[in-house]
Structure formats: structure tokens, C-alpha cells
Amino acid sequence: MDKDFLDLFKKLQKDRDFIKEKEKTVKEAFDKIKEEIIEEFNNHPVTREIEAGIGSANISGTLNGITNLYSFIGFYAGTDPITPIRELLEKSTYRIIASPTATISKVVFEIPTAKMIFNATPMPWAIGRSWAKGIETGISGIGYYLKLTLDKNSRSGLGVQSQKKVRTGVRFKNTKYISDLINKFEKELKNLD
């Protein structure tokens, strides 16, 4: 780089108006990407299906239309399993680190990892397993799922797992969900100029 250009750039890094404009530009770009990611999460068929509760159709296509994810996973009636994920995404932020010796400021993005989200989404019946990860890797038991209407023995109120297999030839359809979303978030942030 040309010495005159470097000197000018170093002066700019200390100029209040330049700093203010730089921070505004970073904030606008980050907020736009964050908003798009949260919107994508909110509109994902898995999110919409779980938020709709036991009355939902299987819009995610994960369960061959046999039941819905809220009932199959066995969330307790009235619980909101989606909010912990949304809260982690909404807490995403960034820091601008200016160094007196560097010519360019560094921006550090703080977004949740897929692992953080998996830790915040435990299966209601299996400690240490994540239902959000299960959406991607598979959840067993659809062959044993017995749909009942407002059953007191059901966590969700709609169905239970039978001791005997009640259907054959069906399996859970793994679906891209959290890992894909977080990878996209990271990629878009890396592509910021």
C-alpha cells in the first residue's frame, strides 16, 4: 500500500465522523442479516408446525402426515419449545475492536452455534438429547406412535408411544434445520465487506 494512503487511512480511523459512519454501516448490515435469519427461522416449516401445537398438520413432512412434531416429540401441553432458539438468535450481536496500532478495525460477531441451540432444546423424555438436532438426524419411534384424542397419559395430550409396533414401512424424514441456518448466518457475516 502507498505510504500516503496509509497515513490518510490512519487519520481517518481517528476521525469521529468516520468512526460514527463506520459503526452505523456495520450495525445496519449486521441487523439486516440477523433479521433475515430470524425471519427464515420463524418461517421454517418445523418452527411453524411446533409453534402451532397439537392442532397442527405435519407441514414439515417429517412424519408422513401421521401426526405433528409437537405431539410426536412429546412436548408437554402448553409449553413453548421454540422460544429458547429464538432468544438465542435474538441475542446475536457484534463488537467493533479498534486497535491503535492496526490500520483497520476488527469486527467480532457473536452468534449462537448449532451446539448452543442443541443444548437449549432438550427432548422432554430423554436428557442429553436435543429435539432440534433430532430434526436433522432423525427421531425414532414413528412406528410406535399411537394417536389418541386428549389423552391424560400423553405429555402433549394427543398421542403416546405404544409398547407394540402399530405401523410398518414409515420412518422419520430428516430435515435441514438449525445447522443449516447457523451455517448460512456465519457465511453471510463472513461475506460482509
N, C-alpha and C positions, 0 to 999 in steps of 0.2 A: 504494500500500500504506500502511496505517496505520503511523505512526511507532513506536508501542508494539510492534506486531507485528514490525517490522524490528529494533528493539533486541533483542527476545527472540530472534529468529532469529539475529542476530549472536552473541549469548551462547551459543546452542546450538551454533553452528559451532565454538566453542572448548571445548565440554564433551567430556571424554574418552569418557564413556559413549555420548553421541550420535554421536561420530565413529566409535567402535567398531561401533555398531549400523548406522550408515550403510554402513561398509565391508563388514560382514557381508552386508547386504542386496544391495549391488552384486555382491559375489562370488557369492552364491547365484544371483542372476538371470543373471549372465554365464555361470557354469558350466553352468546348466541349458540355456541356448540353445546354447552350444558343444557340449555333449554330444548334443543333439538333431541338430545339423548334422552332426557326425561320424557319428552313427548313420545319418542319411539317406544320407550319402556311402557308408558301409560297405554299406548295403542296396541301393544303386542297382544295377540290372541290369548296367551297364557295369563297375562296380567288381567285382562278384561274378564276372562272366564272365572278366575279365582275371586276377583272383586264382586262378581255377580252372585256369588254364594251358591247354595244348594239348588237354587232355581235355574241355574244357567244351563244352556246347551253346551255340548262339547265342541265349542268353536275352535279350539286349538287342534282338534283332530287327533289328539294323543291317545284317546280311549275307544276308538271305533264307535263312538256315539252311545256306548253302553251307559255311561254316567258322565258326571263332570269332575274336574280336578278337585274342587273343594270337597266333595263327598268322598271321592276315591282316596285322596291323600289322608282324609280323616281329620281335617281341621275341626276344632271344637266350634260348635254352633255359636255364631255371634262374634268370633274372633276375626281379626283383620291381618292376615299373613303378608299382605303386600306393603303395608306402611313401613316396616323396617328397611326394606330395599329402597323405597322412595326417599326415606330420610337420609340414608347413606349417600344417595345420588345428589340430593339437595345440599348436603354438607360439602360437596366438592368445591374447592377453592384454589387459589394460586397465591404465590408471593413473588414480588419482584426484588431481586437481590442485586443491589448496586455495589460495586466494588470500586474504591478509589484508585486502584491500580489497573483495573480492566477497562478496556475501551467500550465494551458492550455489557449491558446489564443482563443478568440471568433471570429467567422466569421458571419457577418451580411450581408444577401443577400437583395438587393433592386431590386425587380421586380414589374412590374405593377400588380395591382389587376384587376379582371374582371370588377369591378365597374369603375376603372380609364379608362379602354378601352371603356366601355359603355358610359361614359361621353364624350369621344373623338369621338364618332360615332353617331352624331345626325341624325335622319330621316330628309331628305330635306324638308318635308312638315309637320312635327309635332315636334315642340320644346319640349324638355324634354323626348322624346322617342329615343331609340337607335336602329338603324337598326341591329347592331351586336347582341344585346340582342334579338331582334325580330327573328333572325335566329334560336335561341334556343327555344323561347317561342311561336312563331307564328306571322305572319303578315296577317291581314285580307285584303280582297278585291280582291282575285283572281277571284271570280265570276263576278266582275265588270270590270275586266281589258279588255280593247279593244286594240288589236294590230293594229297599223297603221304604214304606211311606211313614215318615215321622216316627221312627223307632227310638225308644228310650235307651236302648243298648248301643246306639250309634253315637259316636262323638259329634258328627256333623248333623245327625238327625235324619239322614236319608239312606244309609246303607251300612252293611257290615261285611267283614271277611268271613266266609263260610269255612268250616273245617274240611269240607269236601269240595272238589273242583265242580263248578256249576256250568262252565263253558270251556270249550277247547278251540284251538286254532286262532286265538286272539292274543295280541301282546301289545304292550305299551309302545307307542311310537315316539322315539326320542326326537326332541325338537331343539333347535338353536334358541338360546335364551340369554342368560346373564354373561357367559364368557364371550359370546359374540358381541354383545352390547358394549362391554368394557373394552374389548379389543378395538372396536370402532371408535370409542371415546378417546383412547390413547393415540390411535392413529391420527385422528383429526387434530388433536392437540399438537402432535409432533409436526404436522404439516403447516402449522401456523408460521407465518413469516415473521 
